[in-house]
Amino acid sequence: MDEKSTHYTVLARRFRPQAFDEVIGQEHVARGLQNAISSGRVAHAYLFTGARGVGKTSMARILAKTLNCPGTIDGRPCNECDVCGGVAAGQDVDVLEMDGASNRGIDAIRDLRRNVGVKSMRSRYKIYIIDEVHQLTSEAFNALLKTLEEPPENVKFIFCTTEPTKLPETILSRCQRFDFGLIELDQIVGRLQTIATAEGVSVDRDAVELVARRAAGSMRDSQSLLDQLLALGQQQIGADDVHRLLGTAPDEQLLGVVEPLVGRRPAEAMAAFEAALASGVRLEELIGQLIECCRDLMVRAAGANDVAARSVGPDSSDRLSELADSWGSETAIAALQVLAETVSRLRWTRQSRALADLAVIRIATLENLQGVGQWLDLLRNPSPGPATGEKKTPDPLPLTEVIVADNPVAAPVVPEPKGRNAADPGEKDQLSGSLETPRDVNASADQPTGDCSAQEAAISRKGGERQVWDRVVGSISDLLRDHIECVNRVAISGPNRLDLFFPSGYDFQKQFCQRPEVMHRLQQLWQNETGDVVQMRLVLEEPDPAVEKDVAARAPAEIPELGALVEEAQDVFGATIERVVPVNRAGSDDQS
């Protein structure tokens, strides 16, 4: 191994800015500090906040150089003297850098307080730069407070942090704060191209943009990724090299998965998903790309076409807009919720591929929610029906509780409730299969909604709402039935409004039934049974203190020790046991 390779310095350090005007994307901070130096209004303490890799520590070093450099002119250090060289290398005796994570205790701050009164060795100021200052303990902050409030005239403090909310207000109020923003994509691209040219390597524009997008506004992260690419030893670096390094899917391959999802073709979507993983794309990266793509579709479906896409490059922008118009913002939001739920579950299971496949199928089979806004408007203001007199319209529920499909063309006609007999077994078998297209929206809106008492009377003729609900449950033969069988009470709470009450402790089943596709299916099944369009609301009942107290009293005697299967379930799902409900057995008091 030659001497050059053993003393290699990474790009982020070699191309670190050395003057205020070299810090990219933080011109507002540089201008404020330069003006303070020129006017002689330098504060005794500064706080630099912002995301990682945006120039906080670099700006702190530049400020320290500018204050102590004897050749500073118009707020710009000479970068040639021993002071500038020592500060740039982090070895100047009068500029002390501390890491708040490793020097977070009160002892480190006590040493600082003892040395703060010692005059600087060769420079005008003694400057303390504390990085990640939010890591200091409460005791350390209290010890620093008095020194920070009345420091010696030749002492300056510069604090850097990514989490300013963790700092005490007493510290924040004694500092001048500068917030560093994320660096724009074009600025990162330009800087990376300059570095690549200086290194004698040709990097395609698409590859540089991929690196810049992955850095998410952090200049240091982008330079670290570029360093990895240069380590490949190639003189020409393209977008494929970046995708292989990151384990991500190219734009064409990503859209090959998204297009069948939007087109509701689950088999084709699964085939494209499998092909992407087989080509070397990492599962976590592909899920992340799908989240970014759904975000872009949601934004474009909302009409914000000027917002830059984060999932694909400019060449695929038109295809993204076409997909957004076809899908709609409501469906994109539902897909985002499915993917977000999948990401949270992936942390606690070894069956990550099964969960990912489940998410793909769920998204590919989502109902069309594009026109849900128009449906809600019709529910709020229905067209007048043939009956005389004004009818009170039902109060609308929130969007999360009312999900209706938008497909009014060529819809089948549902008979009026008066002439409808009980559903025969053939009809029930059909209900357990695929969903039928809902009735025409105009036909539903033209019918008078009636009042609550009229609906109750109509349902009572069918045996009551509980009997109707039992028939709805009986018509379902898939996994959904296991989640809705626990509903212990059904009540009509208003015109065209039905409340389903879940027992306390069945929040998982309630959350499952709140999914858009499940809510729509339940409302459709109720409509098929009664002929009424209802808005369902899911309610989780409050626990009964008397029952819980009784269970707790009997628990030590009746509850056996937890088995290995329960412990394994805790490890897989990251769950904790809050309570154990004993199961009634034959011969118990309830059956005696």
Secondary structure as the mmCIF struct_conf table of DSSP 4:
data_model
#
loop_
_struct_conf.conf_type_id
_struct_conf.id
_struct_conf.beg_label_comp_id
_struct_conf.beg_label_asym_id
_struct_conf.beg_label_seq_id
_struct_conf.end_label_comp_id
_struct_conf.end_label_asym_id
_struct_conf.end_label_seq_id
HELX_RH_AL_P HELX_RH_AL_P1 GLU A 3 THR A 6
TURN_TY1_P TURN_TY1_P1 HIS A 7 HIS A 7
HELX_RH_AL_P HELX_RH_AL_P2 LEU A 11 ARG A 14
TURN_TY1_P TURN_TY1_P2 PHE A 15 PHE A 15
BEND BEND1 ALA A 19 ALA A 19
HELX_RH_3T_P HELX_RH_3T_P1 PHE A 20 GLU A 22
BEND BEND2 VAL A 23 VAL A 23
TURN_TY1_P TURN_TY1_P3 ILE A 24 GLY A 25
HELX_RH_AL_P HELX_RH_AL_P3 GLU A 27 SER A 39
TURN_TY1_P TURN_TY1_P4 GLY A 40 GLY A 40
BEND BEND3 HIS A 44 HIS A 44
STRN STRN1 ALA A 45 GLY A 50
BEND BEND4 ALA A 51 ALA A 51
TURN_TY1_P TURN_TY1_P5 ARG A 52 GLY A 53
BEND BEND5 VAL A 54 GLY A 55
HELX_RH_AL_P HELX_RH_AL_P4 LYS A 56 ASN A 68
TURN_TY1_P TURN_TY1_P6 PRO A 70 GLY A 71
STRN STRN2 ILE A 73 ILE A 73
TURN_TY1_P TURN_TY1_P7 ASP A 74 GLY A 75
STRN STRN3 ARG A 76 ARG A 76
BEND BEND6 ASN A 79 ASN A 79
BEND BEND7 CYS A 81 CYS A 81
HELX_RH_AL_P HELX_RH_AL_P5 ASP A 82 ALA A 89
TURN_TY1_P TURN_TY1_P8 GLY A 90 GLY A 90
TURN_TY1_P TURN_TY1_P9 VAL A 93 ASP A 94
STRN STRN4 VAL A 95 ASP A 99
TURN_TY1_P TURN_TY1_P10 GLY A 100 SER A 102
BEND BEND8 ASN A 103 ASN A 103
BEND BEND9 GLY A 105 GLY A 105
HELX_RH_AL_P HELX_RH_AL_P6 ILE A 106 ASN A 115
TURN_TY1_P TURN_TY1_P11 VAL A 116 GLY A 117
BEND BEND10 VAL A 118 VAL A 118
HELX_LH_PP_P HELX_LH_PP_P1 LYS A 119 SER A 120
BEND BEND11 MET A 121 ARG A 124
STRN STRN5 LYS A 126 ASP A 131
TURN_TY1_P TURN_TY1_P12 GLU A 132 GLU A 132
HELX_RH_3T_P HELX_RH_3T_P2 VAL A 133 GLN A 135
BEND BEND12 LEU A 136 LEU A 136
HELX_RH_AL_P HELX_RH_AL_P7 SER A 138 GLU A 149
BEND BEND13 GLU A 150 GLU A 150
TURN_TY1_P TURN_TY1_P13 GLU A 153 ASN A 154
STRN STRN6 VAL A 155 THR A 161
BEND BEND14 THR A 162 THR A 162
HELX_RH_3T_P HELX_RH_3T_P3 PRO A 164 LYS A 166
BEND BEND15 LEU A 167 LEU A 167
HELX_RH_AL_P HELX_RH_AL_P8 GLU A 169 LEU A 172
TURN_TY1_P TURN_TY1_P14 SER A 173 ARG A 174
BEND BEND16 CYS A 175 CYS A 175
STRN STRN7 GLN A 176 PHE A 180
HELX_LH_PP_P HELX_LH_PP_P2 GLY A 181 GLU A 184
HELX_RH_AL_P HELX_RH_AL_P9 LEU A 185 GLU A 199
TURN_TY1_P TURN_TY1_P15 GLY A 200 GLY A 200
STRN STRN8 SER A 202 VAL A 203
HELX_RH_AL_P HELX_RH_AL_P10 ARG A 205 ALA A 215
TURN_TY1_P TURN_TY1_P16 ALA A 216 GLY A 217
HELX_RH_AL_P HELX_RH_AL_P11 MET A 219 LEU A 230
TURN_TY1_P TURN_TY1_P17 ALA A 231 LEU A 232
BEND BEND17 GLN A 235 GLN A 235
STRN STRN9 GLN A 236 ILE A 237
HELX_RH_AL_P HELX_RH_AL_P12 ALA A 239 LEU A 246
TURN_TY1_P TURN_TY1_P18 GLY A 247 GLY A 247
HELX_RH_AL_P HELX_RH_AL_P13 ASP A 251 VAL A 262
TURN_TY1_P TURN_TY1_P19 GLY A 263 ARG A 264
HELX_RH_AL_P HELX_RH_AL_P14 PRO A 266 ALA A 278
TURN_TY1_P TURN_TY1_P20 SER A 279 GLY A 280
HELX_RH_AL_P HELX_RH_AL_P15 LEU A 283 ALA A 301
TURN_TY1_P TURN_TY1_P21 ALA A 302 GLY A 303
TURN_TY1_P TURN_TY1_P22 ASN A 305 ASP A 306
BEND BEND18 VAL A 307 VAL A 307
HELX_LH_PP_P HELX_LH_PP_P3 ALA A 308 ALA A 309
BEND BEND19 ARG A 310 VAL A 312
HELX_RH_3T_P HELX_RH_3T_P4 PRO A 314 SER A 316
HELX_RH_AL_P HELX_RH_AL_P16 SER A 317 TRP A 327
HELX_RH_AL_P HELX_RH_AL_P17 SER A 329 LEU A 346
TURN_TY1_P TURN_TY1_P23 ARG A 347 TRP A 348
BEND BEND20 ARG A 350 ARG A 350
HELX_RH_AL_P HELX_RH_AL_P18 SER A 352 ALA A 364
TURN_TY1_P TURN_TY1_P24 THR A 365 THR A 365
TURN_TY1_P TURN_TY1_P25 GLN A 370 GLY A 371
HELX_RH_AL_P HELX_RH_AL_P19 VAL A 372 ARG A 380
BEND BEND21 ASN A 381 ASN A 381
HELX_LH_PP_P HELX_LH_PP_P4 PRO A 382 PRO A 384
BEND BEND22 PRO A 386 GLY A 389
HELX_LH_PP_P HELX_LH_PP_P5 LYS A 392 PRO A 398
HELX_RH_3T_P HELX_RH_3T_P5 LEU A 399 GLU A 401
TURN_TY1_P TURN_TY1_P26 VAL A 409 ALA A 410
HELX_LH_PP_P HELX_LH_PP_P6 ALA A 411 GLU A 416
HELX_RH_3T_P HELX_RH_3T_P6 PRO A 417 GLY A 419
HELX_LH_PP_P HELX_LH_PP_P7 ALA A 422 ASP A 424
HELX_RH_AL_P HELX_RH_AL_P20 PRO A 425 LEU A 431
TURN_TY1_P TURN_TY1_P27 SER A 432 SER A 432
BEND BEND23 GLY A 433 SER A 434
HELX_LH_PP_P HELX_LH_PP_P8 LEU A 435 ASP A 440
HELX_RH_AL_P HELX_RH_AL_P21 VAL A 441 ASP A 446
BEND BEND24 GLN A 447 GLN A 447
HELX_RH_AL_P HELX_RH_AL_P22 CYS A 452 SER A 460
TURN_TY1_P TURN_TY1_P28 ARG A 461 GLY A 463
HELX_RH_AL_P HELX_RH_AL_P23 GLU A 465 GLY A 474
TURN_TY1_P TURN_TY1_P29 SER A 475 SER A 475
BEND BEND25 ASP A 478 ASP A 478
HELX_RH_AL_P HELX_RH_AL_P24 LEU A 479 ILE A 484
TURN_TY1_P TURN_TY1_P30 GLU A 485 CYS A 486
STRN STRN10 ARG A 489 GLY A 494
TURN_TY1_P TURN_TY1_P31 PRO A 495 ASN A 496
STRN STRN11 ARG A 497 PHE A 502
HELX_LH_PP_P HELX_LH_PP_P9 PRO A 503 PRO A 503
TURN_TY1_P TURN_TY1_P32 SER A 504 GLY A 505
HELX_RH_AL_P HELX_RH_AL_P25 ASP A 507 CYS A 513
TURN_TY1_P TURN_TY1_P33 GLN A 514 GLN A 514
BEND BEND26 ARG A 515 ARG A 515
HELX_RH_AL_P HELX_RH_AL_P26 PRO A 516 THR A 530
BEND BEND27 GLY A 531 GLY A 531
STRN STRN12 GLN A 535 LEU A 540
HELX_LH_PP_P HELX_LH_PP_P10 GLU A 541 PRO A 543
HELX_RH_AL_P HELX_RH_AL_P27 PRO A 545 GLU A 558
HELX_LH_PP_P HELX_LH_PP_P11 ILE A 559 LEU A 562
HELX_RH_AL_P HELX_RH_AL_P28 ALA A 564 PHE A 573
TURN_TY1_P TURN_TY1_P34 GLY A 574 GLY A 574
HELX_LH_PP_P HELX_LH_PP_P12 VAL A 581 ASN A 584
TURN_TY1_P TURN_TY1_P35 ALA A 586 GLY A 587
BEND BEND28 SER A 588 SER A 588
HELX_RH_3T_P HELX_RH_3T_P7 ASP A 589 GLN A 591
#
